Amino acid sequence: DMGITKMRLLQRLVRRDDLGDVEIISAARVPVAKIWDKHGRHVGDLTVNNVGALENSAFVGAFARVDARVRLLGRFIKYWASRRRINDRSEGTLSTYTLILQLFHFLQTRDPPVLPTYEAILLEEEEEAAADPNVAAAVAAPTAAARAAARRPVPRARHPGDDPRRPLPFLVDPAAIQRERFAAGYGLNDESVGSLAYGFFQRYGADVFAADEGQTLTVFDGAQKPNSRSVLEMRCPITDRDVNPMTISVWRAIHAEFERAAALLRARRPLDELCEAAPVPAQRRQWGG
């Protein structure tokens, strides 16, 4: 695999120049190289030829620019999750993308909403055609399958080999999203960052997410429905895949962290206590112990 070969080259160069280390996780759904500096600090992750990740990043960036509170909340939640050791896919816990989708879903379902649904920012075929002649040809002469698919509100995904320069199928301009994609108008939600953070932890710390019946959340349309897996299932709005498969025991340990955070906030405890470093990763914690 060319991607793994490139990651191994990076690994050799980093080790040769004594810059740190690179761990290649080839068994992941998308192989990833985790990069560490010479002091053992995690610098970042690298994937190769992962066009879908580019689209995910563009979507996250678009939503983050719609409202200034989104970035502040995202940074705080990621910091909290990292401190509590539930933000590391290599340990079986939550990816940053999952945490951000949790935040987006929460903000979509406020009353009034802070963010629109992904469905609301999808471009119409005519808008895509204006930006891409290939799309224009497909719109001009659609196949029967294409016409049937167009009637279904399903996410559209990129595939290996797709041209990364192809126009995105969703709106990314924050001003246009604010102006055109809120059903009742943008700016109606005036909750503070603190109030929203409190609500985020109360929501995900609630008993409904700890029940034997799991919950599936879709940022595509802001829906929530039970599942039979007894875990939180976050669906990618672009691919409709579960972005963070996990075991029941790991989800229970993760949910216990949301419960802890919710209880501390209700008790008005300081943020330093909320973000106190956890001694061991979530998957090594004894549920109920």
N, C-alpha and C positions, 0 to 999 in steps of 0.2 A: 504494500500500500504506500503510495507516494507521500501521503500525509504523515504516516508513521516514520517514514524515512527522513523526512525533513525535521521532525521532532527529535529524532535520534542524532541528527547532525547538530542541532541546537544544543542538545544535552552534552555532546562531546566538546563543543566549543566552550560552553560555560564551565565545564569541569577542567578543561585544559588550561584556561586562563584564570582558574581559581576565583571565579566570580560568585560561586554558590553551587546550587545543584538544580537539576531538572528531573522531576518524576513524571514518567509517561504512563498515563492510565489508558491503556489500549482497549480495555474491556468495556469502557463507557459507551453509551449509545452513540455519542460523538467523541472519538478519541481526543484527549486533552493532555497538554503538557503543563504541569504545575511548576512554576518557577519560584525558587527560593534564593535569597541573597546569602552572602557568606556568613551572616549572623543568624541564619535560620529563620528569617522573616519572610512571609509569603509575599511575593512581589506581584504575581498575577498569573492568569491562565492563558494558554495559547491553543487555538485550534487552527486547522489548515483546511482550506477549500470548503469552509462551512458557510455557504451563501445564505442559508436560512438564518444563521445567527446575525448576519448583517441586517436582515429585515426585522428580526426581533429587536435589535438595538435601535433601529430607526423608529420603530413603534414606541419603544420605551422613551426615547428621547422626545418624540412628538408629544406624548402625554405629559412628560415631566415639564415641558415648556408651556403647557396650557394654563397652569396655575402655580404661582411661586411656592405655595404650601406643599406641593407634591414633592419637590426635591428635598426640602427640609425634613419632611416626614420620612422619606425613603432613606436618607442618610442616618437618621436617628434609629430607625427600625433595623437597618443593617448592622449598625454599631451594637445595638442591644443583642441581636441574634448572634453576632460574632463573639461577644463577651460571654454569652450563655452557652456557647458551643453547639448551636443548632443551625449553623450556616456553613456547612461544608459537605458537598455532595460526595466527596471521597470517603466520608465517614457515615454516609447513608442519610444525612439530615437534609435540610432545606437549601436549595440553590438560591442565589441572590435573585434570579429571575422569578422563582416561585414567591419569594417574599414581596417582590414588587407587584406581581399579579394579585397577591392577597390585598395589598394596599390599593391597587387600582379598583378592584371589585368593591372594596369597602367604600371608596370615594364615589363610585358610580351609584351606589345604593343609598347614599345620604339623601335626606329630604330637606331642601332641594339638593341635587347632585353637585359634586365638585368637578367630576369628569363625565364625559359622555361614554356611551358604549363603543366598542370597536366597530360594531355594525354601523353606527352612525357616521363614522369617518371613512367608511369604504367609498371609493370613487365609483361612479357609474361607468359602464362600459364606454360610453361616449367620451367621458373625461379621460379615460385611459387611452382611447384611440387617438385623441388629440395629441398625446405625448409620444405615442409609439406606433409607427406605420404597421408593424406586424400585428399589433392588436387591432388596428383599424381594418386590416384585411379579414381578420377572424370575425369582427363584428359585422362586416359587410356580407360575409357568406358563412354564417355559422352552421355547424353540423347539427343533426338532430340531437346528439348527445350534449352539445354545447348549449342548445336552446333549453334542454331539460335542466341542465345544471344551473343555468342562469335564473331559473325560477326558485331555486333552493337557496336560502341564506346560509351557505356553508363557507367556512374560511378557505382562502386560497393560499396554497403553500408553494414555495419554490422547491426545486429538485436539484440533485447533483448535476452539474453541467449547465445550469441556467446562467444566463448572462447577468452578472451582478449589476450591470449598468441599466438593466431594464427598469423602467419607471415603477415605483412602488404602487401597489393597488389601494393605498389609503392616503388620506390627506395628512400632511406633516406640518403645514404652516399653522402655528398656534393662533395667529390672529383670525385666520379663516375658520379654524375649528371653533373658536369663541363666537365668531359672528354667525356661523351657518349651521353648526352641528349640535346645538343644545335645543331640545324641544321647547323648553319654556324660557330660554334665554340664559346667557352666561352671566355669572356674577351674583346670582341670587343667594348663594350660600356664603354666609359671613362668619362661620365658626373659626375660632382661633386655632393655631397649630396645636396648642396644648389640649384644647377640647377634642380635636380630631384624633390626636395620639391616644388620649384617654378612651375614646370610643373604639378605636382600632383594637386595643388590647381587651376591652370589655367584650367586643364581638367575638374575637377568636379564642378568648378564654371561657366562653359560655359553654354550658353543659351540652348543647346541641352538637358541638364538635367533638365531644368526648363520648358520645353515645355509641352503642354497638353498631348502629346504623350510621355509616359514614356520610360525608357531604361532598358533593361535586359543585364547584363554582366555575362559571364561564364568563370571562371578561368580554367575550364576543357580544353577548346580549344582556349581561348583568344577572343571569339566572342562577338560582341555587336549587338543587334537588338532592334527595338522598341517594346513596349508593350502597351496594352490598359488601363493600370491601372494608368497612369499619375504619377508614382513614380519610384524611382530607385529600381530595383530588382536584388539582388546579389544571384546567384545560387551557392550552395555548390558543389564543384567539385566531392565530394565523394558520396553524396546522391542525387544530382540534385534538392534539395529543395531550396525554397526561404528562406534564413537564417534570414531575417529581415522584415517580413510583417509590413507595416505601413500605416497610413492614408495619403491622399493627403495633408491635411493641415500641418501635422507634417513634411512630406517630403519637403514641400515648406519652412517651417521654417529652416529645416536643410540645404537645398540648399542655402538659404539666407546667412548662415554662410560660406559656401564655396565661394559664390560670394564676401562676405566681405573680406575674407582672400585673394582671388585672387586680388581684387582691392588694398588692402593694400600693397601686395607684388609688384604690378606694380608701385605703388607710392613710393616704397623703404622705407616704414615705418618700424620702429624697431620691432623686434620679441616680445618685451614686449607688444606692442600695439596689435599685432596679437593675442597674447594669453591672453589678458585682460579678467578677469573673467566676464562672463555674469551674469546679475542680476537675471534672472529667467530662468527656463527650457524652452526648445524650444517649447514644446506643449502649453505653456501659452503665447507665443508671438503672437501678432496680425499681420497676413500676410498683408503686404502692409501698415502697420500702423507706 
